[in-house]
Amino acid sequence: MAGWSLRRAWAKVRAATRALGDLGPRTSALVVVGTLRTELAVRRRAAGGAAAAVEPGSLRTVEDIPHGARVVFDRASVEVELLAADLVRLAWGPGVAAGSYAVVDPLPWPAPPAAVTRIGGPSGGVRVASAGVEVEVDGRGAVSVRRPGGPVLLAQHPPRRRGGSWSLRRRLRAGEHLAGLGEQAAPLDLRRGHPVHRLWNRDPGGAWGPGTDPLYMPLPVLVGAHPDGDVLTFDDNPSEGTVTVGDDEVEVRFAAGGLRRYVVVGSLPDLVRCLAEFTGRPPLPPRWALGYHQSRWGYRTEADVRAVAEGFASRRIPLSAVHLDIDHMDGYRVFTVDRRRFPDLAKLAGDLRRRGVRLVSIVDPGLKVDRAWPLYRQAVAAGVLCRTAQGRLAQGVVWPGRCAFPDFTDPDCRDWWAQHYQTLLHGGVAGVWHDMNEPTSIALWGDRTLDRAVRHRLDGRGGTHAEAHNVYGMLMNRSGFQGLQAAAPRHRPFIVSRSGWVGTQRAAWNWTGDSETSWASLRQQIATLVHLGLSGVAFSGSDIGGFSGVPDDELYLRWLQMSVFVPFCRTHSVVGVPAREPWRFTAETAALVASWIRFRYRLLPYLYTLAHEAATSGLPPVRPSAWPLSDADPDPSLWEVDDQFLLGESLLVAPVAEPAVVSRLVRLPPGGWSSMWAALPPPVAAAAAGPLSARGGRRMVAVAAPLARLPLLVRAGSIVPLDDDWVDGGPCTLGGDAGSAAGVPPAELDPGHRPRRLAFHCWPDAAGVATGHCVDDEGDGYGERRRDDLELQLPGPDGGAPGLLTWSRRGRYRAPSSIRLVLHGVALAGASADGRPVAVRAGAEASVLDTAPFDRLELHLQRPAVPTPGG
């Protein structure tokens, strides 16, 4: 452990040294001075005393309010409101702030009627109930939540108030698993990790790994999973907080503000859907955002960017975006371009876009204090910058040196800032990357942000940075989204942000920031991305290879393999380390990297369908293995699994996160699963697929994991949409691919990244049934779309009537003139589409058909089907 800590510390020192070297001596000196000032402020706060904790006391009165009751105690009160059949709001006072930065207003549904009943007994209490949920508040302020007639799902003690701060403890059920809290460097089940989690957005300093706390975007959302019923809590207080997970209870403590808790009950998918409903669903991204992105702190010139794009094109590797880090700006001034190094950014962007490649520009909140710079003068004149309690300009240190900070809690500031995104879009930029927006003021150690006494408008209420800090990045994201919408109303905005708060998903994606380059960090990304998804952040990813170090070929390739299956797929690294374009590795690794990037584009129809699902329901594409599937009860023991995840409901991804591994154990969710790569695969739960271990009912199987592949399993009964034009004969081939690829496919992408050969791959279950769907449109803008629903039914073992595949199309977006169907494990003798014969290529692994659109496809088998059965 000591050796591990030293390696991490040394990685941070290397990253800081590179950064300071790039900043120059004057800005580096400002960093040192700022660090010392921050340390003094921290010590002054620590020297302050603490007030005694008090509880609500005895119940005094109960008042009816719309959809609930207000319960008044000696020293506190609580409003209990039933907002939906599965959603409760508990608002404790005094201290509840008006309004919410997280919750949409108004809520998108009518609240249900609520019945309020007084409870007798020595101390009394009140019950507030609807048809779907029941809340009891006892005479001392303890609260329990349950389904009517069911067991208690949430049992919390009376809150405690200490001065202006609140704390709330809830009991944990035996066997309950905890997840969420946004970006966490912790195991999937938070009860198995470090006990204290700080709710304070923070740049950890260039090289975070397992156990680092806090990170850039912790969120006060907790999911409790239990066989009796799942429960989600969201504490709507953006002040600094801590969450302490004990053996039998969890405590949430906030330094200031009110205590407003939302409680959701239901199945895990219902919890996440409801959270998205009242905090906002993510907008549908442009399809190009789901492609592969290349980035580096160190693309310093237009020639560098052109060389990168040409390198991808000449090697026939698709590329969707190149990210421009701070190198492209004039003296690191935001919204500017260094015309010496990028003389014509618009022409560069236009040349790249003709190949389907977009430019994404970094945007930091820090404005260089420079009276010769018009943007800074505008900000001062408009009064949109943060100031100290004495009225002076609040300053910190970012890449340009001394910086002032826009006050994004001021609506006038958000409007002013939004106007400047048109400068980027008119220069050819297609999306933006928000960095340093915790906000960060660079320091060598300690709290790398503004002084907590700095003043903010807080939308007219007024307050300090201690209150505004955690929502700062989210409000910057909203301002940026507003600006992109106004500047390009016919295009969908794309923002990827390092920081935010609950509700940030309405404006931005997230990436996990400056992760260390190590195998442990690769493994940690899996649980971290799942935590984010369960906390409402559907679209996220990590820097492939880690940000801060030098991955060897194996680590980089394994990280890429994992990232191909998460929403944001980008290679990025710190300045000064070797470049990571695909051709920078050994010839063998470079060929594998290229093939995996192409597979990302083969997967794009499935990813885009999941993106539509996230935009309409809030469900994240990346889900825990314990996620309930439609055909089986969930397995609670899967909450112990940190190194695999579900991509939608059809794919189980098991990344390799250890060196020199050629096979690994995979824990199977309920149902039947097969290797996606295998030819005519038996179910992996069968002995033929490897040793199956039943440990306390858990199904584990050893799956081959050669360097060229990671274990990828498909759920029996699935129909998965893919783009089969990207078959390149490399390691990412499926049954039915043989002979279908004419060499390496061309790399050019059309502007909308539309499928070039839409294919539906069918893996029938033991009953010969498979279902799936796909959503398609132009890939950008707000035009028509089409949803394809497919259902397959093969004949039984005795033959009889032919099999049938139906294709239902809804929506006005045109269907492709030809699609491919691949039936894995099925040997066809013939087929007819709406009465027209269709040619079939039947092999031992799969049957392949290329056909025009149809409504009904009859399937004639060579022999009784050998489907990919359930386990």
VENDA-V866348 format. One line per field, one symbol per residue. ss: DSSP state (a for helix, b for strand, c for the rest). phi: phi as a letter, one per 20 degrees, with the letter a starting at -180 (. if undefined). burial: 1 if it has 16 or more other ideal C-beta (glycine too) atoms within 10 Angstrom, else 0. A space follows every 50 residues. Layout:
BEGIN
ss->???
phi->???
burial->???
END
This chain:
BEGIN
ss->caaaaaaaaaaaaaaaaaaaaaacaaaaaaaaaaaaaaaaaaaaaaaccc cccbbcccbbbbbbbccbbbbbbcccbbbbbbbbccbbbbbbbccccccc ccccccccccccccbbbbbcccccbbbbbccccbbbbbccccbbbbcccc cbbbbbcccbbbccbbbbbbbcccccbbbbbbcccccccaaacccbbbbc cccccccbcccccccccbbbbbbbbccccbbbbbbcccccbbbbbcccbb bbbbccccbbbbbbbbcaaaaaaaaaaaacccccccaaaacbbbbccccc caaaaaaaaaaaaaccccccbbbbcaaaccccccccccccccccaaaaaa aaaccccbbbbbbbcbbbcccccaaaaaaaaaccbcbcccccbcbbbbcc bbbbbbccccaaaaaaaaacaaaaaaccccbbbbbccccccccccccccc ccccbbccccccbbaaaaaaaaaaaaaaaaaaaaaaacccccccbbbccc cccaaaccbbbcccbcccaaaaaaaaaaaaaaaacccccbbbbbcccccc ccaaaaaaaaaaaccccbbbbccccccccccaaaccaaaaaaaaaaaaaa aacaaaaaaaaaaaaaaccccbbccccccccccccaaaaaccccbbbccc bbbbccccccccbbbbbcccccbbbcccccccccccaaaccbbbbccbbb bbbbccccccbbbbbccbbbbbbaaacccccccccccccccccccccccc cccccccbbbbbbcccccbbbbbbbbbcccccccbbbbbbbbbccbccbc ccbbbbbbbbccccccccbbbbbbcccbbbbbbccbbbcbbbcccbbbbb bccccbbbbbbcccccccccc
phi->.ffffffffffffffffffffffnffffffffffffffffffffffffec ffecdgnefdbccfcgmrbddddgcabcedceebfcccdddecfofffmb eeefcefebffffcddcfdfogdmqbddccfdbccddefdofcccbfgnd ffebccfgfcdcmedccbdcfefgnfddbommecebfgeffedffdceeb fbffonaebgnfbedfbfceccdddbgfqebccceebefgbcddeefcbc ddcdfbnedcddcddqfggfffffgffedoeffffffffeeeddbafqfe cgffffffffffffeldfbdbdedefgeeemmefmdcfffecfbfffgff ffffendddddfcdffdgfbfeegfffgffffmddfcffeneffcbccgf ofcdcfefedfffffffgfeffffffeofdbccecldfeddfbfbmeebf gfegecfllnfnrdfgeegfegfffffffffgfffffbfecefccdcecr bgofffcbeccemeffeafffgffgfffffgfffeoefdbacffnnfecd ffgfffffffgffgddgddcebbffnegfcfgeedfgffgffgffffffg ffeggffffffffffecnfffecfgegfdfdbffdgfffeeddbbedmed dddcfeccflddbbfceefgoeccffefelfffffeffepfddddmnedc becgbfgfbdfcddfgndddfcdffefcmefeddgnegmedemfffefdf gelfgebfcdeddfefemdbcabbdcafnamcefccdddccdceffgemn fffbcdcddcoeffeffbcddcdfmcdeeabbdlnefcfcddcfeadccd bfgbdcdecdefbgfdfeffe
burial->00000011001101110111011000110110011001000000000000 00001100100100001111101001111111111111111100111001 11100000001101010000000111111101111111111111111000 01111111111000111111111001111111111111111010001011 11111111111111111111111111001111111111111110100001 11111111111111110111111111111111111111111111111011 01011001101110101111111111111101111111001100100110 01001111111111111111001011001000011110000001111111 11111111110011011101101110111111111111111111011111 11011111000011111111111111111111111011001111111111 11111111111111111111111111111111111111111111111111 10111111111111111111111110100111101000111111111111 11111111111111100111111111111000011011101111111111 11111110000001111111111111111111111000110100000011 11101011111111111111111111110111111111011001101010 11111111111111100111111111111100000111010111100000 01101010100000100011111111110111100001010100111111 100100111010001111111
END
